Amino acid sequence: MKFIALLLVALLPTHWEPDFEHAKKLAKEKNELILLNFSGSDWCVPCIVMHRDYFNNTVFTTMADDNLIMVNADFPRKKKNIGSPDQVKRNEALAERYNKEGLFPF
């Protein structure tokens, strides 16, 4: 039973912190780096591939869980995938500051 629980934990994707300000506090407390990713999760093919092949890879998730605070500023186009108005506003502010050229993935 313990093995099954460990296996399930190993298969869980990396946690993405939705709030950059909270991520900065966590990074400072844990002495970890922030990985800030800009993506279009439902339209940007390179973004989709990067999430599937890299961010969901067990080697990466193990390293990231121990060393990084992950923040994903997502800009989906499909209405059903768009976050709350507050989340959209936060992501737009992040893009204005850190991704002025609008590059995806970045």
C-alpha positions as a printed Julia matrix, in Angstrom:
106×3 Matrix{Float64}:
   0.0    0.0     0.0
   2.85   2.38    0.85
   4.41   1.66   -2.57
   1.17   2.57   -4.36
   0.94   5.86   -2.45
   4.55   6.72   -3.33
   3.95   5.82   -6.96
   0.89   8.06   -7.13
   2.81  10.97   -5.6
   5.61  10.46   -8.14
   3.11  10.66  -10.99
   1.52  13.92   -9.85
   2.4   16.91  -12.0
   4.38  19.79  -10.57
   2.36  22.32   -8.59
   1.91  25.64  -10.38
   1.48  28.61   -8.06
  -1.23  30.86   -9.56
  -0.2   34.04   -7.72
   3.2   35.54   -8.58
   3.31  37.67   -5.42
   2.73  34.58   -3.28
   5.33  32.73   -5.36
   7.9   35.44   -4.54
   7.2   35.04   -0.82
   7.49  31.24   -1.06
  10.72  31.48   -3.04
  12.23  33.77   -0.44
  11.12  31.53    2.46
  12.37  28.34    0.79
  15.43  29.95   -0.85
  14.27  28.66   -4.24
  14.14  30.13   -7.73
  10.96  31.04   -9.59
  10.26  29.59  -13.01
   7.78  31.93  -14.71
   6.26  30.41  -17.84
   4.04  32.22  -20.33
   1.81  29.92  -22.35
  -1.28  29.59  -24.47
  -2.47  26.23  -23.18
  -5.18  25.64  -25.77
  -3.71  27.18  -28.92
   0.11  27.4   -28.75
   1.49  24.1   -30.04
   5.04  24.65  -28.67
   3.49  25.5   -25.26
   1.41  22.32  -25.27
   4.43  20.23  -26.26
   6.6   21.85  -23.59
   4.06  21.11  -20.86
   3.53  17.55  -22.08
   7.16  16.61  -22.75
   9.07  18.67  -20.18
   6.95  20.05  -17.37
   5.11  16.73  -16.92
   8.29  14.65  -17.18
   9.12  12.8   -13.94
  12.76  13.87  -13.96
  11.76  17.52  -14.33
   8.95  17.37  -11.76
  11.27  15.78   -9.2
  13.88  18.49   -9.75
  11.27  21.28   -9.81
   9.53  20.15   -6.63
  12.85  20.35   -4.79
  14.23  23.54   -6.31
  11.64  25.76   -7.99
   8.47  27.69   -7.41
   6.53  27.32  -10.66
   4.25  30.06  -12.0
   2.32  29.61  -15.25
   0.83  32.75  -16.79
  -1.64  31.15  -19.18
  -3.4   32.98  -22.0
  -5.96  30.5   -23.36
  -8.29  31.47  -26.19
 -11.19  29.1   -25.54
 -13.74  30.68  -23.23
 -14.06  27.52  -21.1
 -10.31  27.63  -20.3
 -10.07  31.3   -19.37
  -9.49  31.83  -15.66
 -11.2   34.23  -13.32
 -11.1   37.95  -14.2
  -8.64  38.41  -11.33
  -6.31  35.71  -12.72
  -6.52  37.19  -16.22
  -5.6   40.61  -14.82
  -2.63  39.15  -12.88
  -1.38  37.29  -15.97
  -1.67  40.41  -18.11
   0.32  42.4   -15.53
   3.03  39.71  -15.55
   3.18  39.78  -19.35
   3.42  43.57  -19.36
   6.4   43.43  -17.04
   8.23  40.23  -18.05
   7.07  39.37  -21.59
   6.42  42.6   -23.47
   7.04  40.94  -26.85
   4.32  38.36  -26.17
   6.5   35.34  -26.9
   5.04  31.86  -26.31
   6.32  29.72  -24.73
   8.56  32.05  -22.79
